[in-house]
Amino acid sequence: MNPLLFWGAVLTLLGILGIVAPYSFALFSVTFLGGLLVSGALMWFLYNLNTRHRGAGGWLKPFIMLVVGLLMLLFPQQSLVVLASFVLIYLLVDAFANFYFALEYKDRLSSWFLMLVNGIFDLILAGILLNFMGEPKVLAQILGFIIGVSLLIDGILALWFGWRLKIYYEKYKKILEE
C-alpha cells in the first residue's frame, strides 16, 4: 500500500474524531504532545549520558522538555489554554502573512485572492479563540474542532495526492514496460 494513502487514511480518521468529539480530542492532543516531549527528553538524556556530555547547555534542553511534558501530562486542562494561545499566535501570524502575500502577488497570480480568503478565515478563527480564552471548557472544544478540521483536510489531501500518484505510477509503469 502506498504510504501516502495510509497516512491520509490515518489523518482523516483522526480528523473525524476531532470533529465528532472535540473536547476529548483536545485533551488527547495535549496528552499526546506531553508524552512526546517526555519521550524526547528521555532520549536526549540517554544521548547525553551515552556521549558523556559535560556542558550545561546540552542538559538544559532535555530538562525543559521534561518539565513542560510532565506539566502537560499532569495538568492537561490548564495546558489546553497554553496550547490555544500558541494556536492563536500562529493564526494571527499566518493571517498577516497571507494578507502580505496576497497583496504582494496580486499582479502576478490569478489565485491571489485565495491567500486573502485564507487570511480572513485565520482572523475569524483567531477571534473565536480569543473570545473564548476565559472559558477553558468551550476553548477546548473549539481547539479540538480546529485540530480535527485541520487533520481532516490534510488527510483528504494526502489521500487525493496518494491516489493521483498511484494512478500516475501505474500509467508510467505500463509505458516503460512497452
Residue pairs with C-beta under 8 A, 6 or more apart in sequence:
2 162
2 165
2 166
3 162
4 158
4 159
4 161
4 162
4 165
5 158
5 159
5 162
5 163
5 166
7 155
7 158
7 162
8 155
8 156
8 157
8 158
8 159
8 160
8 161
8 162
9 155
9 159
10 155
11 151
11 152
11 154
11 155
11 158
12 151
12 152
12 155
12 156
12 159
13 155
14 25
14 148
14 151
14 155
15 148
15 149
15 150
15 151
15 152
15 153
15 154
15 155
16 148
16 152
17 25
17 148
18 25
18 26
18 144
18 145
18 147
18 148
18 149
18 151
18 152
19 145
19 148
19 149
19 152
20 148
21 144
22 140
22 141
22 142
22 143
22 144
22 145
22 148
23 137
23 140
23 141
23 144
24 144
25 144
25 147
25 148
26 80
26 83
26 140
26 141
26 143
26 144
26 147
27 76
27 77
27 80
27 140
27 144
29 83
29 143
29 144
29 147
30 72
30 76
30 79
30 80
30 83
31 72
31 73
31 76
33 69
33 72
33 83
34 68
34 69
34 70
34 71
34 72
34 73
34 76
34 79
35 69
35 73
36 69
37 65
37 66
37 68
37 69
37 72
38 65
38 66
38 69
38 70
38 73
39 69
40 62
40 65
40 69
41 62
41 63
41 65
41 66
41 69
42 62
42 66
44 61
44 62
44 65
45 59
45 62
45 66
47 53
48 58
48 59
48 62
53 59
71 79
72 79
77 136
77 140
78 136
80 136
80 139
80 140
80 143
81 133
81 136
81 139
83 143
84 129
84 133
84 139
84 140
84 142
84 143
85 133
87 129
87 143
87 146
88 126
88 129
88 130
88 133
91 122
91 123
91 125
91 126
91 129
92 122
92 123
92 126
94 118
94 119
94 122
95 119
95 120
95 122
95 123
95 126
96 119
97 119
98 115
98 116
98 118
98 119
98 122
99 115
99 116
99 119
101 112
101 115
102 112
102 113
102 115
102 116
102 119
105 112
105 115
106 112
125 146
128 142
129 139
129 142
129 143
129 146
132 138
132 139
132 142
133 139
